[in-house]
Amino acid sequence: MAKSTRIAHPGLAAKRTDAVRAAEWIEPGMAVGMSGFTGAGYPKAVPLALAQRIEAAHARGDAFALRVLTGASTAPELDGALARAGGIDFRLPYQSDPELRARINRGEIEYMDIHLGHVAQYAWFGFLGKIDVALVEAAGILPDGRLIPSTSVGNNKTWLDLADKVIVEVNHRQPIGLDGMHDIYYGTALPPARKPIPLLHPGDRIGEPYLRVDPDKIVAVVETDAPDRLGAFAPPDAASRRIAGHLVEFFRHEIRAGRLGGSLLPLQSGVGNIANAVLAGLREGGFTGLTAYTEVIQDGMLDLIEHGVIEVASSTALSLSPEAVERFVERIDLFRQRIVLRPQEISNHAELVRRLGCIAINGMVEADLYGNVNSTHVAGSTIINGIGGSGDFARNGFLSCFVTPSTAKGGAISALVPMVSHVDHNEHDVDVVVTEQGLADLRGLSPKQRARAIIARCAHPDYRDALQDYFDRALASGGGRHTPHLLAEALSWHQRYLETGSMRA
C-alpha cells in the first residue's frame, strides 16, 4: 500500500487492511461499540463488509448476530445494512433507520432506549456487559497513536477504553481541519471516587484534543473516503415559524421579568425544522452574545455561529446538511475557534446541564393535559426513534420546553391528549409546552391549572372543545380530585387512532 497521509504511527500504518479483512475480527455474539451520532462520524466501510459476512453465514445456516452499541443514530451503511442482514440481536441507545425500526417493532431485535448521558456510565458500571470490539471512525492517527476524532465523539472514548480489540476507519473525506476542535475529558471516575467536572462555561476546554487508545489493541486500520450520510433539512413551515415566534416572545417576557439575561442562558435544541426555526427566530429577533451547550449542532446553529449570534457552542456531534458541510469546510478555521466537540458523557452530563442552566428545547410526539410528554412512541407501543438526550436536559436544565405542531396526519391526530400513551418526560420535568396555537407556561401550576392552560393555549381548535369537555367531566366525576381522569375514555383517544387512523370522535 502507498504511504498514507493520515496515519502517522508506523506500527498502525502497517496494520492497514481492507474492510473485508477487518470485519473478520468480529465474531458472532460479540458486543461491538461503534462510533456515530445522528448520522455523523460513523464507520462507513467495515459495517457493510460485516453485513455481507453475516449474510453469507446465514446462507450456510450459521447463526450470526451482534450486540450493537453506538452514540446515537448512524446511517443506512451501518444500522440499515446490519439490520437487513439479520445481524443485530440487541441495539442501544438511539436509532432512526427505517429498516432497524421496523425490525425492532416486529420483535426481531431487542432495543434498549436509554438517556444518552447514561450510556457511558452504564458501560463503565458493567451494566451493559463486556465490550469485545470498538469500531470507530477517525480523521487521522498521530505519531503516538492517538486519534483525531471525526465529526462526532459520542461514546468513542468509552468504547476505546473498554474494548478488547479496536478497529479504526480513517476517513480522508473528513476535513483534517477538525484537528483541535475536540475536547476529550479523561477526568471522570467511578463512584465513590468521582470529583466535580471543572467546566464553568460552554467554551471551556478541560481535556485534550485527541482520543487515547493503546496501539497494541488496534487490530486493523481501514482507510475510507466517504461523506457522512446527512440529508437536507426541510425548510421551516408556517407552523414551525409560529412555534418559534411564541418561544422568542416568551424569552423576551422572561428577560423583562428579570428571570433571564439579555444573552439568555446556554441553549440546547433538538434536531429538525422546528429547532432550526427557533434558532432563526433568535437571530431575527436581535439576540446576540448567545452560547450553546447541546448534543448536536445542525444548520440553524451553524448559521448563528457564523454570524456571531452564538459566540461559542459545545456539543458531541455535527449534524449538517450537505450544503452546510460545504460552508463548514470553507470556514473551518473560524468554526474551530467557536465549536467544542466533547464525549456525550460530558455534553449530556446532568451536573453540567444543571450548573450551566441550559434552556432545553425539544420536540415531542404528544403531551397530555397535565404536562406529561411522550417523545418516542406511537399509540404507546410502536417505537419511533428514542428518547435521545432530551431527558438529560429536560430534567436538569433551567427551562424545559417541549414543542410540536398541535396536530399530525393532516389533522387526524391531536398532539394534545387526555393522557399520553407512553411517558418519557413526566409532568415534573416539563416547564413549557408550545404549539403553533400558543405557549403554556406550566411553572408553578397545579395539575388542574396546567390542564386549563394547555387546553386554552396549545390545543388545536378542532380538538379544544373535546379536550375541555373531557376535563370538565373528569373534574365533576371525582369531586375535585388532584389529577382528574376518566381512565377508559382517556385511552380511547389512542384506541380510535389504532382502529380508524384518526382521533376524531
N, C-alpha and C positions, 0 to 999 in steps of 0.2 A: 504494500500500500504506500501511496505517496505520503510525505510528511504532512501532518495536519497543523493548521494554523491555530486551532482552538484547543489542542491538547498538549500542554507544555510539560507534563510529567512524563519522563521517558518510559518508566515502567508501565504506566497506564496507556501510553501510546502503543506499547507492544501488545496490549490486550484488546486492541481494536478488532472487531469482527463484524459480521453481518447480523441482521435481525433474526434470521432463521437459527443460526448457531446460538445466539444469545438466548433465545426462547427455550432452548433445550435445558437451560439451568432451572427452569420452573417445572416442577413435577406435580402430578395430581394430588389434590388435597392440601396444597400449600396455602398459606396466608401471604398475600402479596400487597405491600404498601406501595401505592402508586402516586406519582405527582399528578397535579391537575386541580384547578379550582375555577369553576364557572367557565369552562372551555378554554382556559389559558394554562400554558406550561405543562401540558400532559405529554407522556411519551407517544410518539407518532408511529413508530415502525414495529417495535417488538410486540405490542398487543395484537397487531394484525397478523404477524407471523405466528404468535401464540394461538390465535383463533384458528388458523389453518392446521396447526399441530393438533389442536383439540378435535377439530372436525375429522381428521384422519384417524385419531384414536377411537372416536365414536363409530366410524365406519368399520373398524376392526372389531367392534363390540366391547371396547375397553372404556371404563369409566374415567372421566377427566373433568373435574370441576374445581374451582378455586374459591377461597375467601378473598374478596377484593375490597381493600380499604383505600380511600383516597382523601383528598382535602375537601372537595365538594363535587359538583358535576364535572364531567370531562367532555367527551365528544364521540361521534359515531365510530371513529377508529379504535376507541377503547371500549367504552361501555356497550355501544351498539354491536360491535364485532364480537366481543366475548359473549354477550347475551345471546346473540343469534346463533352462535356455535354451541350453545348449551354449556358454556364453560364457567358460569358463575353459580355457586350454590348459596353464597351469602354476600351481602353488599352493605356498606355504610360509607359516609353518613348522609349524603345528599345526592340526588340524581335528577337528570332531566331528559334522558334519552328515551324516545318513544318505544323502542324495542325492549329496553330494560324495564321500563314502567309497565308495559303490557305483561311481561312475564312475571313481574312481581305481583301484579293484580290477578294473575291466573294461578298464583300459588306455586309457581315453578322455582322461584328464587326467594330466599328469606332476606328480608330487608330490615335493617335497624335504623330508624330515624332518630337522630341524636343531635343535640345542640353542638354546633361546630366548635365552640370553645371547650367542650368536654372531651373531644376525641383524643387529643394527645395525652391528657392526664389519665384517661381510661386505659390507654395503651401502656403507659408507664406503671399504672397500678396493677397491671396484669389482667384486667377485666376482659380484654379482647383476645387473650391467648397469645401464643408465640407468633412473631413476625418472621417468616422464613426468608423472604426476598424483598428488597426495596428496588423499585424500578422508577427512576426519576429522570426528568429532563433537566439539562443544564445548558447555559450559554457558552461555557468553556471550563477547562480544567487548568488550574495554576500549577507552577513547577513543584509545589509542595503537596499537590494532590487535592487541595481544597477546590470546591466547585463554585463557579459563578452562577448564582441562581438565574432562573428563567423568568418568564412573565408572571409566574405565581410562585409563592413559597409554600402555602398550605401547611401540610403536616410533614413536609420533606425532612426537616431536622429530626423529627421523631423516628420516621421510617429508617433513615440512615443510621441513627444511633442504635436502634433495637434489632434491625435485621441481621441475620447470619451472613447473607450474601447481598451484594449490591450490583445492579446493572445500571449504567448511566447512558442515556442518549444525549449526545452533544449536538445541538441543533444550530446549524450555521445560519438559519433564517432568523433566529432571534438576534436582535441588534447587540453587538458587543458593547455598545454604549450603556447597556444595563449595568455594567460593572460599576459598583459604587452606589447603586440605588437601594440596595437592600440593607437591612439591619437585623442580623440574626443574634438573638439574645440567648446566651448559654448559662444564665444565672438561675434558672429555675431548679427546684429541688423537690423531693417528695416529703410529705408530712412525716415527722414533725419538724423537719429542718428547713421549711420554707421561710423565705425572707421577703420583705416588700420589694416590689419591682420598681427600680428608680426612674420611672418615666413620669414627668410632670407636665409635658406639653406634647401635642401630637407630632411635632417635628423633632423631638429629642431622639438622639441616636445613643443607644445604651449597649449595643453589641458590636458585631463586626460585619463586614460586607459579604462574607462568604460562608458556605456550608462546610463544616468539617466532616471528614469521612476517613476512616482507616483505609489507605490504598490497598492493603492486603485483603480487605473484604470485597473489593471490587473484582468481579469475575469476568466482566465483559463491558466494553465501551463500544457503542454503536453511533456512527455519525449519520445525521439526518439533515435534511434541508426542506422543511415544510412549515407552512404557516399554522398558527392556531386556527381552529375551526370556529370562527365567530361570525355570526350573521349581522346584518344591519338591523338596527332597532327601528320599530315603527315610529313614525313621527307622532308627537303628542296630538291627540284628537281633542275635540271640544270638551269632552268630559274630563280628560286629564288636565287641560288648562284651567277648567273651573275648580277642580280639586286643588291645583297649585295655587290659584288665587285665594281660596279660602285659607290655606295654610300660611301663605305670606302675610295676609291681613291679620291672622291670629298671632304671628310672630311680632308684628308691629304693635298689636294690642299688649302683648307681654312686655315689650320694651317700654311702652307708655306707663304700664303698671309697675315698672321697676323690677320685674322678675327676670328680665333678660337684658344684657348689654346690647348696644347697637351692632356689635360684630357677632352676636349670638354666641352660642357655645359650640363645641365641635359637632359637626354633622355626621350622621350615619344614615345612609339611604340604601334601600334595596335596589334590585335591578329591574329595569323596564321603562316603558314610556311615561308612566306617572312620575317616577323618580326623576327622569330627565326633565319633565315639565316643571316640577318643583324647583329644580336647580336653575332652570332658565328663568323662572319667576323671580328668584332671588336676585339674579343679575339684572333683570329688567326693573326690579324694584329698588335698585340703587344700593343694595347691600355691598359692603366692602370689608376687607380685613378678616374674612372668614377662614376657618380651619375645618378639616375633616378628620375624623377618626372612625374608620369604617372597615369593611372587609373587601369591598370591590370598588375600583374606580372605573366608571363607564363614561360614555361620551359626554354626558352633561357635566360631569365633574371635571373632565379634562378641559372642557371649554372654559369653565370658571378659573381653573388653574392657569390656563394660557392667557387669559385676560386679566389676571391679577386679582380677581374677586376672591378666590381661595388662595391664601398665601402658602399654605402647606397642607398636604394630605397624606395620611397614613392609612395603609391597607395591607392586605395579603395578596392581592391579585389585580391585574389589569384585565378588564373585560370590555374590549373596544371593538367597534365595527371596523371593517376593512378600511374605510375612509379615515377613521380616527387613528388607526395604526399608522397610516402614512404620515399624518401630522405629528404623531408621537415620535416616529423615527427622525423626521426632519428637524425637530426641535428637542431632541433628546437631551442635549446639554442643559437646556432650561428645565425640563421636567425632572432631571436627575437632582436638581437643587431643591425641588419643591415636592417631590414624591418620595416616601419611605415605604418600602415593601418589607413586611415582617412575617414571621410564622403566625399561623392563625391562632395558636395558643396565646399569643400576645395581642394580636389585633382584636380578638374576641374575648379577652380576659375580663372577668366580672369586676375585679378590683380596679382595673384601669378605666373601664367604662364608667364606673361609678365615680372614681376620683376626678376624671376629666369632665363629667357632667354631660355626656353626649345627648344630643337631640336625635332620637331614633325615629325614622320614617320608613315604615314597611308596609308591604301590600298584604292583602288577606283575601280569602275566599268569601267569608261571611262573618258577621258579628250578630250576636243576639241582643235582645232589648236591655240586658244588664251589663253588656260590655265584654262578654266572653268572645274570644276570637278563634275561628278555625282558619288556618292558613295552609292546610296540607291535603284535605280530603274532600271528595265529592260524595254527598249523601252518607257521610260517616264511615264508609268502608273502602272506597277507592282512592288510593294514594295518587297525588299529582306529582310533586317533586320532593318536598320535605320541609322541615322547619328551618333548616339552614342556620344562619346566625341571628335570626330575628329575636329569638328568646334571650340570647346573650345581652342584647341591647335593650329590649323591652323591659326586662326585669331589673336592670341595673342603671339605666340611663336617667338623666334629669327629666326628660319628657319622652313619653312613649306614644307615638302617633301611628295609627293604622288607617290606610287609605284604600279605597276601592270605588269603582262605579256602583251606583245603587242597584243596578240590575245587570243581568247577563242573559245570554242566549236570546237577544232581541226582545228583552222584557219578560221572557217566560220565567225567569228566576229572580227573586229578590235577594240582594246581598244582606239585607236586614231581616232577621227571622226571629220567631219567639224564643227558640232555643237552638243553639248551634248543634250540628250533628256530630262534631268532633271538637274537642277543646285542645288548642295548642298554647294559647295565652289566656289565662283566666282573668276575670274582671279586676283582680287586684294589680295586674301588670299593664293595664290599658288606661291611658290618660285621655286620649283624644281619638275620636272616630271621625273620619272625613269622607264624604262622597261629593259628587258634583252638586248635590242638593244643598249641602251646607256642612257645618262643623259642629260637633257636640263635644264640649269640654266637660269631661266626666270627673274631674278632680274635685274632691270634697263633697261628692254627692252620694246619697244613699242609693240602694238598688232601684227603688221606685222613682227617685228623681232622675237617675240615669235613663231609665226606660222612657220617661216623658221627653227628655232631651233628645234621645236618639230618634224617636218617632217624629218629633216635630221638625228636627233639623236635618236628618240624614236620609230618611226613608223616601223612596220614590212615591209620587202622588198616586200611582196605580195601586200601591200596597199600603199606603199610610192609613187609610180607614180600616182596613182589615187588621193591621197591627194594633191600632188603637182599640178596636172592638175586642180583640183578644186580651189586651192588657186590662181593659175595664172589667171584663167578665172574670178574669183570673183574680183581680183585686176584690171584686164583690164576693166571689165564691169562698174566699178564705177569711173574710172579716179583717183584712188588713195585714195579712202575712208579710214577713220581711221581704221575701222574693217571690211574688205571686206567680204561679204557673198552673196551667191546665195540662198535665203531662202528656196525656194521649193526644190532645189536639196540637200541642207544640210540635210533636214529632210527625204529625200528619202532613205538615208542610213538605217535609222531605219525602214522605211516602207518596204524596201526589206527584212529586217530581219523578220518582222512580217509575210510577205507573203510567204517567201521561207525558212526561217531559216538560211539565210546567208546574209552577207553584200556585197558579191561579185557581181559586176555589171553583 
